[in-house]
Every structure is written in structure tokens, then in C-alpha cells.
């Protein structure tokens, strides 16, 4: 079955290549897809967001591995779960609860089960190679199921809270990703936006009406729109919205009914 990789490793160094080599050691025929290796460093929330919006484009039975792991080498758990016909594998740092519904059975990799496998002695700094890669290979090849690897457990809370509707009807969310073009991608779903007449978006002290396309704005102008992943995005036509607004991950985004 296909395996997707989502990491914050970037392109420098051998990390992605070595992780793939380790997967193929245990599953020589594995079909590996790089979802992205450009998650912002140490940002589990961004990994959870992109996986939640992307996994459904892959075949049922795919194994989705997220290694954004600032707690590598500590006592944090390695979690696996099955949901919606897919398998997910990630550190216990809030990634998986952003993807699967509350109550989805999660299983924690046990030291006893791992010790019985023909895996290398794990390093303190590269569990992507030493733990996640061989485990992903076993899940993809059917040699293990999430329930096999260890006991059921309660995961950490989601790395980023979901957008909310406030008592006054306004919406509040945050920036969860910044893409190559500097577009600010929020966690406010289009379904929420549709409940407000003429939504007006506020971020970093700027108020923006909702546009249909990038071309609705003039070059250099800021705009808000629903993007291809069906969430609210703030962009700068032919510019870099993050730099223009001085905004980083986690920035508050609010939406109210325009007049």
C-alpha cells in the first residue's frame, strides 16, 4: 500500500532519503509519496492540518506518516491509528487528533513489541529513520496493524484548536500554514464562512472582504478567499501576505458579517 511522508526535514541533508531507504529495507515494493517536507520546523499543527486536508486524495489503505517531532528522544509516545480506510502514524504531540475524530482508537508503540522487531537500535535524534520508517513499512505491508503495536491510549490534545463560532456569531481561527507564495492559510472552514452574510475578515489590524479569485484584486492588494483546500486564506496578489502583514503561524483570524 502507498506510504505518504510529511516532515519538517526540508531538502538539506540526507534525512528524507535515508528514511525512504529504511522503509524499503522492510517493504521493498513500497510506493512512497512525499506529501511535503517543508512543514515549518517544530510545528505539529501544520502537519496535522495538511494531512487532514490531503489524505483523502490517496487510495484507501494508504499509510500516512507525519514526523514533525520536537520531542524526539523523550518519553513522548509513537501513535498509530486507523480511520476512514487509512492508517496514520505520528508522534503523540497533537498531530493525529487534528485528523481523526475524538474517540478514534489510538495505539501506543510499546517497548516490548518494538524490541521483538528486527529494527536498528534507535538514536536519540532520528526516530523518523529508526522507528517511524520500519513501522510504516510493516503497516503498509500488512505485517502489523495499529492494535498490534501496543496498548490503546489517550492522545495529547490537538496541536491547534479548531476554529470556533462565538456567542455573537463571529468566527475565530488562526493561521496554521504559510505556503510558498506567502499566503496565510487559516483553519476556518468554508462551511463556517457560508453561514455569514458578506463575510469580512480581520487579521493583523486589516479588514478584508471575501473575494472569489486572486484576480479579483489588483497587483499588490491584500485579499481573502476560500482556497483549493476549502479553508479561508489571506493572500497578496503577486506579493507575499505573510511579509506584508508581519504575520506568523498562530496569528488570530476573525470573521464577522459584513455590512
Buried (B, 14 or more C-beta within 10 A) or exposed (E): BBBBBBBBBEEEEEBBEBBBEBBBBBBEEBEBEEBBBBBBEEBBBBBBBBBBBBBEEBEEBBBBBBBBBEBBEEEBBBBBBBBEEBBBBBBBBBBBBBBBEEEBEBBBBBEEBBEEBEBEEBEEEBBBBBBBBBBBBBBBBEEBEBEEBBEEEEBBEBBBBEBEEEEEEBBBBBBBBBBEEBBBBBBBBEEBBEEBEEBBBBBBEBEBEBBEEBEEBEEEBBBBBBBEBEBBBBBBBEBBBBEBBEBEBEBEBBBBBBE
